[in-house]
């Protein structure tokens, strides 16, 4: 069963409590999303480390219930 945008956002916020999360359903099929995540926790981390933090927050659902996630991460300005 695919994840809905609200569940993705909730999981990311639970894993990265200060995160500002924007989710877009790219195809309207509930299976292909884009996420933009901004968090102070990303400061000093490489882009790969930032993405790993988001994937960890998704608790293994990436590649299973969540088929595709185009991910953009950044620390706040």
PQR file with spaces between the fields and no chain letter, atoms N, CA, C, O and H, PARSE charges and radii, in Angstrom:
ATOM       1  N    UNK     1       0.845   -1.180    0.000 -0.4000 1.5000
ATOM       2  CA   UNK     1       0.000    0.000    0.000 -0.0000 2.0000
ATOM       3  C    UNK     1       0.887    1.240    0.000  0.5500 1.7000
ATOM       4  O    UNK     1       1.760    1.362    0.860 -0.5500 1.4000
ATOM       5  N    UNK     2       0.689    2.158   -0.935 -0.4000 1.5000
ATOM       6  CA   UNK     2       1.527    3.353   -0.988 -0.0000 2.0000
ATOM       7  C    UNK     2       1.281    4.264    0.205  0.5500 1.7000
ATOM       8  O    UNK     2       0.237    4.203    0.854 -0.5500 1.4000
ATOM       9  H    UNK     2      -0.019    2.058   -1.634  0.4000 1.0000
ATOM      10  N    UNK     3       2.267    5.107    0.476 -0.4000 1.5000
ATOM      11  CA   UNK     3       2.153    6.082    1.552 -0.0000 2.0000
ATOM      12  C    UNK     3       1.483    7.343    1.027  0.5500 1.7000
ATOM      13  O    UNK     3       1.697    7.736   -0.120 -0.5500 1.4000
ATOM      14  H    UNK     3       3.115    5.157   -0.051  0.4000 1.0000
ATOM      15  N    UNK     4       0.677    7.972    1.866 -0.4000 1.5000
ATOM      16  CA   UNK     4       0.116    9.260    1.472 -0.0000 2.0000
ATOM      17  C    UNK     4       1.071   10.366    1.916  0.5500 1.7000
ATOM      18  O    UNK     4       1.940   10.151    2.760 -0.5500 1.4000
ATOM      19  H    UNK     4       0.504    7.653    2.797  0.4000 1.0000
ATOM      20  N    UNK     5       0.896   11.543    1.338 -0.4000 1.5000
ATOM      21  CA   UNK     5       1.793   12.668    1.607 -0.0000 2.0000
ATOM      22  C    UNK     5       1.815   13.025    3.091  0.5500 1.7000
ATOM      23  O    UNK     5       2.869   13.363    3.630 -0.5500 1.4000
ATOM      24  H    UNK     5       0.190   11.718    0.651  0.4000 1.0000
ATOM      25  N    UNK     6       0.667   12.954    3.752 -0.4000 1.5000
ATOM      26  CA   UNK     6       0.599   13.285    5.169 -0.0000 2.0000
ATOM      27  C    UNK     6       1.441   12.343    6.024  0.5500 1.7000
ATOM      28  O    UNK     6       2.074   12.773    6.989 -0.5500 1.4000
ATOM      29  H    UNK     6      -0.189   12.679    3.314  0.4000 1.0000
ATOM      30  N    UNK     7       1.448   11.075    5.672 -0.4000 1.5000
ATOM      31  CA   UNK     7       2.247   10.095    6.417 -0.0000 2.0000
ATOM      32  C    UNK     7       3.733   10.352    6.204  0.5500 1.7000
ATOM      33  O    UNK     7       4.521   10.276    7.146 -0.5500 1.4000
ATOM      34  H    UNK     7       0.935   10.726    4.888  0.4000 1.0000
ATOM      35  N    UNK     8       4.115   10.655    4.967 -0.4000 1.5000
ATOM      36  CA   UNK     8       5.531   10.953    4.692 -0.0000 2.0000
ATOM      37  C    UNK     8       5.972   12.165    5.512  0.5500 1.7000
ATOM      38  O    UNK     8       7.025   12.146    6.148 -0.5500 1.4000
ATOM      39  H    UNK     8       3.475   10.717    4.201  0.4000 1.0000
ATOM      40  N    UNK     9       5.165   13.201    5.489 -0.4000 1.5000
ATOM      41  CA   UNK     9       5.494   14.414    6.234 -0.0000 2.0000
ATOM      42  C    UNK     9       5.589   14.122    7.733  0.5500 1.7000
ATOM      43  O    UNK     9       6.516   14.586    8.397 -0.5500 1.4000
ATOM      44  H    UNK     9       4.308   13.216    4.973  0.4000 1.0000
ATOM      45  N    UNK    10       4.649   13.364    8.261 -0.4000 1.5000
ATOM      46  CA   UNK    10       4.650   13.039    9.694 -0.0000 2.0000
ATOM      47  C    UNK    10       5.904   12.260   10.083  0.5500 1.7000
ATOM      48  O    UNK    10       6.528   12.559   11.101 -0.5500 1.4000
ATOM      49  H    UNK    10       3.896   12.987    7.722  0.4000 1.0000
ATOM      50  N    UNK    11       6.275   11.264    9.282 -0.4000 1.5000
ATOM      51  CA   UNK    11       7.463   10.465    9.592 -0.0000 2.0000
ATOM      52  C    UNK    11       8.721   11.322    9.599  0.5500 1.7000
ATOM      53  O    UNK    11       9.576   11.182   10.474 -0.5500 1.4000
ATOM      54  H    UNK    11       5.768   11.021    8.455  0.4000 1.0000
ATOM      55  N    UNK    12       8.826   12.216    8.608 -0.4000 1.5000
ATOM      56  CA   UNK    12      10.014   13.082    8.551 -0.0000 2.0000
ATOM      57  C    UNK    12      10.043   14.008    9.766  0.5500 1.7000
ATOM      58  O    UNK    12      11.096   14.204   10.373 -0.5500 1.4000
ATOM      59  H    UNK    12       8.131   12.329    7.897  0.4000 1.0000
ATOM      60  N    UNK    13       8.895   14.573   10.121 -0.4000 1.5000
ATOM      61  CA   UNK    13       8.849   15.484   11.281 -0.0000 2.0000
ATOM      62  C    UNK    13       9.130   14.742   12.594  0.5500 1.7000
ATOM      63  O    UNK    13       9.731   15.313   13.505 -0.5500 1.4000
ATOM      64  H    UNK    13       8.039   14.413    9.628  0.4000 1.0000
ATOM      65  N    UNK    14       8.714   13.515   12.698 -0.4000 1.5000
ATOM      66  CA   UNK    14       9.015   12.729   13.896 -0.0000 2.0000
ATOM      67  C    UNK    14      10.508   12.421   13.988  0.5500 1.7000
ATOM      68  O    UNK    14      11.082   12.422   15.077 -0.5500 1.4000
ATOM      69  H    UNK    14       8.226   13.051   11.959  0.4000 1.0000
ATOM      70  N    UNK    15      11.134   12.157   12.841 -0.4000 1.5000
ATOM      71  CA   UNK    15      12.557   11.820   12.818 -0.0000 2.0000
ATOM      72  C    UNK    15      13.466   13.032   12.911  0.5500 1.7000
ATOM      73  O    UNK    15      14.575   12.954   13.440 -0.5500 1.4000
ATOM      74  H    UNK    15      10.667   12.156   11.956  0.4000 1.0000
ATOM      75  N    UNK    16      12.977   14.165   12.384 -0.4000 1.5000
ATOM      76  CA   UNK    16      13.750   15.411   12.382 -0.0000 2.0000
ATOM      77  C    UNK    16      12.796   16.489   12.894  0.5500 1.7000
ATOM      78  O    UNK    16      12.169   17.187   12.098 -0.5500 1.4000
ATOM      79  H    UNK    16      12.076   14.228   11.955  0.4000 1.0000
ATOM      80  N    UNK    17      12.682   16.631   14.225 -0.4000 1.5000
ATOM      81  CA   UNK    17      11.612   17.436   14.813 -0.0000 2.0000
ATOM      82  C    UNK    17      11.530   18.895   14.357  0.5500 1.7000
ATOM      83  O    UNK    17      10.433   19.450   14.318 -0.5500 1.4000
ATOM      84  H    UNK    17      13.192   16.064   14.871  0.4000 1.0000
ATOM      85  N    UNK    18      12.641   19.528   14.014 -0.4000 1.5000
ATOM      86  CA   UNK    18      12.559   20.938   13.610 -0.0000 2.0000
ATOM      87  C    UNK    18      12.346   21.101   12.107  0.5500 1.7000
ATOM      88  O    UNK    18      12.349   22.227   11.609 -0.5500 1.4000
ATOM      89  H    UNK    18      13.533   19.077   14.046  0.4000 1.0000
ATOM      90  N    UNK    19      12.162   20.018   11.384 -0.4000 1.5000
ATOM      91  CA   UNK    19      12.098   20.075    9.924 -0.0000 2.0000
ATOM      92  C    UNK    19      10.868   20.827    9.417  0.5500 1.7000
ATOM      93  O    UNK    19       9.757   20.671    9.923 -0.5500 1.4000
ATOM      94  H    UNK    19      12.159   19.104   11.788  0.4000 1.0000
ATOM      95  N    UNK    20      11.116   21.645    8.398 -0.4000 1.5000
ATOM      96  CA   UNK    20      10.021   22.208    7.598 -0.0000 2.0000
ATOM      97  C    UNK    20       9.938   21.319    6.372  0.5500 1.7000
ATOM      98  O    UNK    20      10.922   21.153    5.651 -0.5500 1.4000
ATOM      99  H    UNK    20      12.018   21.772    7.986  0.4000 1.0000
ATOM     100  N    UNK    21       8.778   20.754    6.136 -0.4000 1.5000
ATOM     101  CA   UNK    21       8.628   19.735    5.099 -0.0000 2.0000
ATOM     102  C    UNK    21       7.557   20.164    4.105  0.5500 1.7000
ATOM     103  O    UNK    21       6.448   20.532    4.491 -0.5500 1.4000
ATOM     104  H    UNK    21       7.979   20.889    6.721  0.4000 1.0000
ATOM     105  N    UNK    22       7.898   20.113    2.832 -0.4000 1.5000
ATOM     106  CA   UNK    22       6.937   20.344    1.763 -0.0000 2.0000
ATOM     107  C    UNK    22       6.908   19.097    0.890  0.5500 1.7000
ATOM     108  O    UNK    22       7.945   18.652    0.397 -0.5500 1.4000
ATOM     109  H    UNK    22       8.799   19.814    2.518  0.4000 1.0000
ATOM     110  N    UNK    23       5.725   18.540    0.702 -0.4000 1.5000
ATOM     111  CA   UNK    23       5.577   17.319   -0.094 -0.0000 2.0000
ATOM     112  C    UNK    23       4.733   17.632   -1.319  0.5500 1.7000
ATOM     113  O    UNK    23       3.711   18.311   -1.221 -0.5500 1.4000
ATOM     114  H    UNK    23       4.883   18.901    1.102  0.4000 1.0000
ATOM     115  N    UNK    24       5.162   17.133   -2.472 -0.4000 1.5000
ATOM     116  CA   UNK    24       4.395   17.287   -3.716 -0.0000 2.0000
ATOM     117  C    UNK    24       4.190   15.900   -4.334  0.5500 1.7000
ATOM     118  O    UNK    24       5.145   15.143   -4.504 -0.5500 1.4000
ATOM     119  H    UNK    24       5.992   16.581   -2.551  0.4000 1.0000
ATOM     120  N    UNK    25       2.959   15.580   -4.662 -0.4000 1.5000
ATOM     121  CA   UNK    25       2.647   14.323   -5.353 -0.0000 2.0000
ATOM     122  C    UNK    25       2.872   14.568   -6.842  0.5500 1.7000
ATOM     123  O    UNK    25       2.073   15.247   -7.487 -0.5500 1.4000
ATOM     124  H    UNK    25       2.183   16.195   -4.524  0.4000 1.0000
ATOM     125  N    UNK    26       3.955   14.020   -7.389 -0.4000 1.5000
ATOM     126  CA   UNK    26       4.394   14.370   -8.738 -0.0000 2.0000
ATOM     127  C    UNK    26       3.467   13.874   -9.844  0.5500 1.7000
ATOM     128  O    UNK    26       3.318   14.537  -10.871 -0.5500 1.4000
ATOM     129  H    UNK    26       4.604   13.469   -6.865  0.4000 1.0000
ATOM     130  N    UNK    27       2.850   12.727   -9.645 -0.4000 1.5000
ATOM     131  CA   UNK    27       2.019   12.153  -10.712 -0.0000 2.0000
ATOM     132  C    UNK    27       0.553   12.012  -10.320  0.5500 1.7000
ATOM     133  O    UNK    27      -0.278   11.601  -11.130 -0.5500 1.4000
ATOM     134  H    UNK    27       2.971   12.188   -8.811  0.4000 1.0000
ATOM     135  N    UNK    28       0.250   12.350   -9.093 -0.4000 1.5000
ATOM     136  CA   UNK    28      -1.121   12.195   -8.629 -0.0000 2.0000
ATOM     137  C    UNK    28      -1.491   10.739   -8.387  0.5500 1.7000
ATOM     138  O    UNK    28      -2.667   10.404   -8.252 -0.5500 1.4000
ATOM     139  H    UNK    28       0.925   12.684   -8.436  0.4000 1.0000
ATOM     140  N    UNK    29      -0.478    9.876   -8.333 -0.4000 1.5000
ATOM     141  CA   UNK    29      -0.759    8.449   -8.149 -0.0000 2.0000
ATOM     142  C    UNK    29      -0.480    7.959   -6.728  0.5500 1.7000
ATOM     143  O    UNK    29      -0.650    6.777   -6.428 -0.5500 1.4000
ATOM     144  H    UNK    29       0.478   10.149   -8.443  0.4000 1.0000
ATOM     145  N    UNK    30      -0.043    8.887   -5.846 -0.4000 1.5000
ATOM     146  CA   UNK    30       0.252    8.497   -4.479 -0.0000 2.0000
ATOM     147  C    UNK    30       1.475    7.615   -4.360  0.5500 1.7000
ATOM     148  O    UNK    30       1.656    6.947   -3.342 -0.5500 1.4000
ATOM     149  H    UNK    30       0.095    9.846   -6.090  0.4000 1.0000
ATOM     150  N    UNK    31       2.316    7.600   -5.376 -0.4000 1.5000
ATOM     151  CA   UNK    31       3.474    6.714   -5.348 -0.0000 2.0000
ATOM     152  C    UNK    31       4.772    7.409   -5.769  0.5500 1.7000
ATOM     153  O    UNK    31       5.856    6.850   -5.609 -0.5500 1.4000
ATOM     154  H    UNK    31       2.169    8.143   -6.203  0.4000 1.0000
ATOM     155  N    UNK    32       4.662    8.621   -6.304 -0.4000 1.5000
ATOM     156  CA   UNK    32       5.843    9.362   -6.760 -0.0000 2.0000
ATOM     157  C    UNK    32       5.769   10.769   -6.170  0.5500 1.7000
ATOM     158  O    UNK    32       4.919   11.575   -6.549 -0.5500 1.4000
ATOM     159  H    UNK    32       3.781    9.075   -6.435  0.4000 1.0000
ATOM     160  N    UNK    33       6.676   11.042   -5.236 -0.4000 1.5000
ATOM     161  CA   UNK    33       6.637   12.308   -4.515 -0.0000 2.0000
ATOM     162  C    UNK    33       7.944   13.072   -4.658  0.5500 1.7000
ATOM     163  O    UNK    33       8.993   12.504   -4.961 -0.5500 1.4000
ATOM     164  H    UNK    33       7.366   10.387   -4.928  0.4000 1.0000
ATOM     165  N    UNK    34       7.850   14.375   -4.431 -0.4000 1.5000
ATOM     166  CA   UNK    34       9.027   15.218   -4.228 -0.0000 2.0000
ATOM     167  C    UNK    34       8.896   15.791   -2.822  0.5500 1.7000
ATOM     168  O    UNK    34       7.803   16.163   -2.394 -0.5500 1.4000
ATOM     169  H    UNK    34       6.998   14.837   -4.185  0.4000 1.0000
ATOM     170  N    UNK    35      10.005   15.859   -2.116 -0.4000 1.5000
ATOM     171  CA   UNK    35      10.006   16.424   -0.766 -0.0000 2.0000
ATOM     172  C    UNK    35      11.128   17.439   -0.659  0.5500 1.7000
ATOM     173  O    UNK    35      12.251   17.193   -1.099 -0.5500 1.4000
ATOM     174  H    UNK    35      10.892   15.556   -2.464  0.4000 1.0000
ATOM     175  N    UNK    36      10.811   18.577   -0.070 -0.4000 1.5000
ATOM     176  CA   UNK    36      11.826   19.578    0.263 -0.0000 2.0000
ATOM     177  C    UNK    36      11.845   19.666    1.782  0.5500 1.7000
ATOM     178  O    UNK    36      10.829   19.968    2.407 -0.5500 1.4000
ATOM     179  H    UNK    36       9.899   18.776    0.287  0.4000 1.0000
ATOM     180  N    UNK    37      12.999   19.402    2.368 -0.4000 1.5000
ATOM     181  CA   UNK    37      13.123   19.355    3.818 -0.0000 2.0000
ATOM     182  C    UNK    37      14.208   20.341    4.245  0.5500 1.7000
ATOM     183  O    UNK    37      15.344   20.273    3.774 -0.5500 1.4000
ATOM     184  H    UNK    37      13.825   19.156    1.860  0.4000 1.0000
ATOM     185  N    UNK    38      13.848   21.247    5.131 -0.4000 1.5000
ATOM     186  CA   UNK    38      14.779   22.237    5.675 -0.0000 2.0000
ATOM     187  C    UNK    38      14.893   21.994    7.171  0.5500 1.7000
ATOM     188  O    UNK    38      13.887   21.913    7.876 -0.5500 1.4000
ATOM     189  H    UNK    38      12.926   21.302    5.513  0.4000 1.0000
ATOM     190  N    UNK    39      16.142   21.876    7.653 -0.4000 1.5000
ATOM     191  CA   UNK    39      16.339   21.626    9.074 -0.0000 2.0000
ATOM     192  C    UNK    39      17.702   22.138    9.523  0.5500 1.7000
ATOM     193  O    UNK    39      18.685   22.020    8.792 -0.5500 1.4000
ATOM     194  H    UNK    39      16.959   21.941    7.080  0.4000 1.0000
ATOM     195  N    UNK    40      17.760   22.703   10.721 -0.4000 1.5000
ATOM     196  CA   UNK    40      19.042   23.106   11.303 -0.0000 2.0000
ATOM     197  C    UNK    40      19.922   21.881   11.561  0.5500 1.7000
ATOM     198  O    UNK    40      21.144   22.001   11.635 -0.5500 1.4000
ATOM     199  H    UNK    40      16.961   22.799   11.315  0.4000 1.0000
ATOM     200  N    UNK    41      19.315   20.724   11.695 -0.4000 1.5000
ATOM     201  CA   UNK    41      20.083   19.496   11.922 -0.0000 2.0000
ATOM     202  C    UNK    41      20.969   19.158   10.725  0.5500 1.7000
ATOM     203  O    UNK    41      21.875   18.334   10.847 -0.5500 1.4000
ATOM     204  H    UNK    41      18.321   20.626   11.635  0.4000 1.0000
ATOM     205  N    UNK    42      20.724   19.776    9.578 -0.4000 1.5000
ATOM     206  CA   UNK    42      21.522   19.506    8.378 -0.0000 2.0000
ATOM     207  C    UNK    42      22.810   20.336    8.327  0.5500 1.7000
ATOM     208  O    UNK    42      23.683   20.077    7.499 -0.5500 1.4000
ATOM     209  H    UNK    42      19.987   20.445    9.479  0.4000 1.0000
ATOM     210  N    UNK    43      22.928   21.331    9.210 -0.4000 1.5000
ATOM     211  CA   UNK    43      24.121   22.191    9.186 -0.0000 2.0000
ATOM     212  C    UNK    43      25.374   21.351    9.394  0.5500 1.7000
ATOM     213  O    UNK    43      25.440   20.528   10.307 -0.5500 1.4000
ATOM     214  H    UNK    43      22.218   21.542    9.883  0.4000 1.0000
ATOM     215  N    UNK    44      26.372   21.570    8.529 -0.4000 1.5000
ATOM     216  CA   UNK    44      27.640   20.867    8.628 -0.0000 2.0000
ATOM     217  C    UNK    44      27.624   19.467    8.060  0.5500 1.7000
ATOM     218  O    UNK    44      28.647   18.782    8.077 -0.5500 1.4000
ATOM     219  H    UNK    44      26.318   22.238    7.788  0.4000 1.0000
ATOM     220  N    UNK    45      26.485   19.026    7.556 -0.4000 1.5000
ATOM     221  CA   UNK    45      26.365   17.675    6.987 -0.0000 2.0000
ATOM     222  C    UNK    45      26.447   17.753    5.457  0.5500 1.7000
ATOM     223  O    UNK    45      26.020   18.735    4.850 -0.5500 1.4000
ATOM     224  H    UNK    45      25.654   19.582    7.542  0.4000 1.0000
ATOM     225  N    UNK    46      26.997   16.714    4.856 -0.4000 1.5000
ATOM     226  CA   UNK    46      27.011   16.637    3.399 -0.0000 2.0000
ATOM     227  C    UNK    46      25.590   16.370    2.905  0.5500 1.7000
ATOM     228  O    UNK    46      24.716   15.977    3.678 -0.5500 1.4000
ATOM     229  H    UNK    46      27.344   15.916    5.349  0.4000 1.0000
ATOM     230  N    UNK    47      25.374   16.589    1.613 -0.4000 1.5000
ATOM     231  CA   UNK    47      24.062   16.325    1.024 -0.0000 2.0000
ATOM     232  C    UNK    47      23.681   14.854    1.219  0.5500 1.7000
ATOM     233  O    UNK    47      22.525   14.541    1.504 -0.5500 1.4000
ATOM     234  H    UNK    47      26.084   16.908    0.985  0.4000 1.0000
ATOM     235  N    UNK    48      24.647   13.966    1.065 -0.4000 1.5000
ATOM     236  CA   UNK    48      24.376   12.529    1.253 -0.0000 2.0000
ATOM     237  C    UNK    48      23.939   12.260    2.697  0.5500 1.7000
ATOM     238  O    UNK    48      22.989   11.512    2.930 -0.5500 1.4000
ATOM     239  H    UNK    48      25.586   14.220    0.834  0.4000 1.0000
ATOM     240  N    UNK    49      24.627   12.864    3.658 -0.4000 1.5000
ATOM     241  CA   UNK    49      24.253   12.675    5.065 -0.0000 2.0000
ATOM     242  C    UNK    49      22.858   13.234    5.348  0.5500 1.7000
ATOM     243  O    UNK    49      22.092   12.645    6.109 -0.5500 1.4000
ATOM     244  H    UNK    49      25.399   13.472    3.469  0.4000 1.0000
ATOM     245  N    UNK    50      22.533   14.368    4.735 -0.4000 1.5000
ATOM     246  CA   UNK    50      21.201   14.953    4.910 -0.0000 2.0000
ATOM     247  C    UNK    50      20.135   13.999    4.375  0.5500 1.7000
ATOM     248  O    UNK    50      19.106   13.786    5.017 -0.5500 1.4000
ATOM     249  H    UNK    50      23.155   14.847    4.117  0.4000 1.0000
ATOM     250  N    UNK    51      20.383   13.435    3.214 -0.4000 1.5000
ATOM     251  CA   UNK    51      19.408   12.512    2.624 -0.0000 2.0000
ATOM     252  C    UNK    51      19.286   11.248    3.465  0.5500 1.7000
ATOM     253  O    UNK    51      18.192   10.707    3.622 -0.5500 1.4000
ATOM     254  H    UNK    51      21.218   13.608    2.693  0.4000 1.0000
ATOM     255  N    UNK    52      20.410   10.776    4.006 -0.4000 1.5000
ATOM     256  CA   UNK    52      20.365    9.594    4.868 -0.0000 2.0000
ATOM     257  C    UNK    52      19.517    9.864    6.108  0.5500 1.7000
ATOM     258  O    UNK    52      18.800    8.978    6.573 -0.5500 1.4000
ATOM     259  H    UNK    52      21.299   11.215    3.879  0.4000 1.0000
ATOM     260  N    UNK    53      19.593   11.077    6.642 -0.4000 1.5000
ATOM     261  CA   UNK    53      18.773   11.426    7.808 -0.0000 2.0000
ATOM     262  C    UNK    53      17.285   11.339    7.456  0.5500 1.7000
ATOM     263  O    UNK    53      16.481   10.855    8.253 -0.5500 1.4000
ATOM     264  H    UNK    53      20.175   11.797    6.264  0.4000 1.0000
ATOM     265  N    UNK    54      16.931   11.804    6.274 -0.4000 1.5000
ATOM     266  CA   UNK    54      15.519   11.736    5.855 -0.0000 2.0000
ATOM     267  C    UNK    54      15.115   10.275    5.630  0.5500 1.7000
ATOM     268  O    UNK    54      14.046    9.849    6.067 -0.5500 1.4000
ATOM     269  H    UNK    54      17.585   12.196    5.626  0.4000 1.0000
ATOM     270  N    UNK    55      15.960    9.522    4.956 -0.4000 1.5000
ATOM     271  CA   UNK    55      15.635    8.109    4.724 -0.0000 2.0000
ATOM     272  C    UNK    55      15.491    7.364    6.048  0.5500 1.7000
ATOM     273  O    UNK    55      14.602    6.525    6.193 -0.5500 1.4000
ATOM     274  H    UNK    55      16.828    9.868    4.601  0.4000 1.0000
ATOM     275  N    UNK    56      16.354    7.664    7.009 -0.4000 1.5000
ATOM     276  CA   UNK    56      16.230    7.028    8.334 -0.0000 2.0000
ATOM     277  C    UNK    56      14.904    7.393    8.987  0.5500 1.7000
ATOM     278  O    UNK    56      14.263    6.558    9.625 -0.5500 1.4000
ATOM     279  H    UNK    56      17.076    8.346    6.892  0.4000 1.0000
ATOM     280  N    UNK    57      14.496    8.653    8.819 -0.4000 1.5000
ATOM     281  CA   UNK    57      13.217    9.098    9.394 -0.0000 2.0000
ATOM     282  C    UNK    57      12.047    8.327    8.770  0.5500 1.7000
ATOM     283  O    UNK    57      11.010    8.147    9.409 -0.5500 1.4000
ATOM     284  H    UNK    57      15.016    9.331    8.300  0.4000 1.0000
ATOM     285  N    UNK    58      12.214    7.879    7.535 -0.4000 1.5000
ATOM     286  CA   UNK    58      11.145    7.145    6.848 -0.0000 2.0000
ATOM     287  C    UNK    58      11.076    5.679    7.278  0.5500 1.7000
ATOM     288  O    UNK    58      10.239    4.923    6.786 -0.5500 1.4000
ATOM     289  H    UNK    58      13.056    8.025    7.016  0.4000 1.0000
ATOM     290  N    UNK    59      11.951    5.285    8.189 -0.4000 1.5000
ATOM     291  CA   UNK    59      11.887    3.981    8.857 -0.0000 2.0000
ATOM     292  C    UNK    59      11.808    2.799    7.888  0.5500 1.7000
ATOM     293  O    UNK    59      11.015    1.880    8.090 -0.5500 1.4000
ATOM     294  H    UNK    59      12.631    5.900    8.588  0.4000 1.0000
ATOM     295  N    UNK    60      12.627    2.824    6.840 -0.4000 1.5000
ATOM     296  CA   UNK    60      12.694    1.690    5.917 -0.0000 2.0000
ATOM     297  C    UNK    60      11.571    1.611    4.906  0.5500 1.7000
ATOM     298  O    UNK    60      11.484    0.639    4.155 -0.5500 1.4000
ATOM     299  H    UNK    60      13.271    3.571    6.675  0.4000 1.0000
ATOM     300  N    UNK    61      10.705    2.618    4.870 -0.4000 1.5000
ATOM     301  CA   UNK    61       9.579    2.583    3.936 -0.0000 2.0000
ATOM     302  C    UNK    61      10.004    2.957    2.506  0.5500 1.7000
ATOM     303  O    UNK    61       9.315    2.623    1.542 -0.5500 1.4000
ATOM     304  H    UNK    61      10.776    3.408    5.480  0.4000 1.0000
ATOM     305  N    UNK    62      11.155    3.659    2.376 -0.4000 1.5000
ATOM     306  CA   UNK    62      11.643    4.011    1.042 -0.0000 2.0000
ATOM     307  C    UNK    62      12.030    2.731    0.310  0.5500 1.7000
ATOM     308  O    UNK    62      12.788    1.911    0.828 -0.5500 1.4000
ATOM     309  H    UNK    62      11.715    3.931    3.159  0.4000 1.0000
ATOM     310  N    UNK    63      11.502    2.570   -0.894 -0.4000 1.5000
ATOM     311  CA   UNK    63      11.776    1.366   -1.664 -0.0000 2.0000
ATOM     312  C    UNK    63      10.771    0.259   -1.393  0.5500 1.7000
ATOM     313  O    UNK    63      10.757   -0.759   -2.085 -0.5500 1.4000
ATOM     314  H    UNK    63      10.886    3.235   -1.315  0.4000 1.0000
ATOM     315  N    UNK    64       9.932    0.459   -0.387 -0.4000 1.5000
ATOM     316  CA   UNK    64       8.874   -0.513   -0.087 -0.0000 2.0000
ATOM     317  C    UNK    64       7.516    0.155   -0.322  0.5500 1.7000
ATOM     318  O    UNK    64       7.021    0.183   -1.449 -0.5500 1.4000
ATOM     319  H    UNK    64       9.944    1.286    0.175  0.4000 1.0000
ATOM     320  N    UNK    65       6.924    0.686    0.735 -0.4000 1.5000
ATOM     321  CA   UNK    65       5.650    1.389    0.559 -0.0000 2.0000
ATOM     322  C    UNK    65       5.799    2.664   -0.255  0.5500 1.7000
ATOM     323  O    UNK    65       4.867    3.085   -0.940 -0.5500 1.4000
ATOM     324  H    UNK    65       7.326    0.663    1.650  0.4000 1.0000
ATOM     325  N    UNK    66       6.972    3.276   -0.179 -0.4000 1.5000
ATOM     326  CA   UNK    66       7.250    4.510   -0.913 -0.0000 2.0000
ATOM     327  C    UNK    66       8.154    4.177   -2.090  0.5500 1.7000
ATOM     328  O    UNK    66       9.314    3.806   -1.910 -0.5500 1.4000
ATOM     329  H    UNK    66       7.730    2.934    0.378  0.4000 1.0000
ATOM     330  N    UNK    67       7.611    4.312   -3.298 -0.4000 1.5000
ATOM     331  CA   UNK    67       8.331    3.887   -4.493 -0.0000 2.0000
ATOM     332  C    UNK    67       9.387    4.904   -4.926  0.5500 1.7000
ATOM     333  O    UNK    67      10.529    4.530   -5.193 -0.5500 1.4000
ATOM     334  H    UNK    67       6.669    4.613   -3.444  0.4000 1.0000
ATOM     335  N    UNK    68       9.016    6.192   -5.000 -0.4000 1.5000
ATOM     336  CA   UNK    68       9.941    7.188   -5.534 -0.0000 2.0000
ATOM     337  C    UNK    68       9.808    8.488   -4.757  0.5500 1.7000
ATOM     338  O    UNK    68       8.701    8.977   -4.529 -0.5500 1.4000
ATOM     339  H    UNK    68       8.088    6.496   -4.783  0.4000 1.0000
ATOM     340  N    UNK    69      10.944    9.043   -4.352 -0.4000 1.5000
ATOM     341  CA   UNK    69      10.959   10.303   -3.626 -0.0000 2.0000
ATOM     342  C    UNK    69      12.113   11.147   -4.150  0.5500 1.7000
ATOM     343  O    UNK    69      13.279   10.828   -3.916 -0.5500 1.4000
ATOM     344  H    UNK    69      11.843    8.646   -4.537  0.4000 1.0000
ATOM     345  N    UNK    70      11.783   12.229   -4.862 -0.4000 1.5000
ATOM     346  CA   UNK    70      12.793   13.194   -5.289 -0.0000 2.0000
ATOM     347  C    UNK    70      13.030   14.102   -4.095  0.5500 1.7000
ATOM     348  O    UNK    70      12.118   14.799   -3.651 -0.5500 1.4000
ATOM     349  H    UNK    70      10.836   12.488   -5.052  0.4000 1.0000
ATOM     350  N    UNK    71      14.235   14.098   -3.583 -0.4000 1.5000
ATOM     351  CA   UNK    71      14.512   14.734   -2.297 -0.0000 2.0000
ATOM     352  C    UNK    71      15.430   15.938   -2.447  0.5500 1.7000
ATOM     353  O    UNK    71      16.484   15.863   -3.080 -0.5500 1.4000
ATOM     354  H    UNK    71      14.976   13.531   -3.944  0.4000 1.0000
ATOM     355  N    UNK    72      15.005   17.050   -1.851 -0.4000 1.5000
ATOM     356  CA   UNK    72      15.855   18.235   -1.733 -0.0000 2.0000
ATOM     357  C    UNK    72      15.960   18.544   -0.250  0.5500 1.7000
ATOM     358  O    UNK    72      14.950   18.610    0.451 -0.5500 1.4000
ATOM     359  H    UNK    72      14.150   17.111   -1.337  0.4000 1.0000
ATOM     360  N    UNK    73      17.187   18.734    0.226 -0.4000 1.5000
ATOM     361  CA   UNK    73      17.403   19.054    1.637 -0.0000 2.0000
ATOM     362  C    UNK    73      18.321   20.260    1.738  0.5500 1.7000
ATOM     363  O    UNK    73      19.151   20.508    0.863 -0.5500 1.4000
ATOM     364  H    UNK    73      18.008   18.680   -0.343  0.4000 1.0000
ATOM     365  N    UNK    74      18.156   21.001    2.822 -0.4000 1.5000
ATOM     366  CA   UNK    74      19.046   22.131    3.063 -0.0000 2.0000
ATOM     367  C    UNK    74      18.888   22.602    4.497  0.5500 1.7000
ATOM     368  O    UNK    74      17.841   22.409    5.114 -0.5500 1.4000
ATOM     369  H    UNK    74      17.482   20.800    3.533  0.4000 1.0000
ATOM     370  N    UNK    75      19.945   23.226    5.028 -0.4000 1.5000
ATOM     371  CA   UNK    75      19.792   23.896    6.319 -0.0000 2.0000
ATOM     372  C    UNK    75      19.066   25.213    6.085  0.5500 1.7000
ATOM     373  O    UNK    75      19.015   25.690    4.952 -0.5500 1.4000
ATOM     374  H    UNK    75      20.796   23.383    4.527  0.4000 1.0000
ATOM     375  N    UNK    76      18.507   25.809    7.127 -0.4000 1.5000
ATOM     376  CA   UNK    76      17.835   27.102    6.942 -0.0000 2.0000
ATOM     377  C    UNK    76      18.846   28.176    6.544  0.5500 1.7000
ATOM     378  O    UNK    76      20.032   28.062    6.851 -0.5500 1.4000
ATOM     379  H    UNK    76      18.549   25.421    8.048  0.4000 1.0000
ATOM     380  N    UNK    77      18.384   29.194    5.875 -0.4000 1.5000
ATOM     381  CA   UNK    77      19.261   30.300    5.449 -0.0000 2.0000
ATOM     382  C    UNK    77      19.765   31.076    6.631  0.5500 1.7000
ATOM     383  O    UNK    77      20.513   32.039    6.464 -0.5500 1.4000
ATOM     384  H    UNK    77      17.420   29.286    5.626  0.4000 1.0000
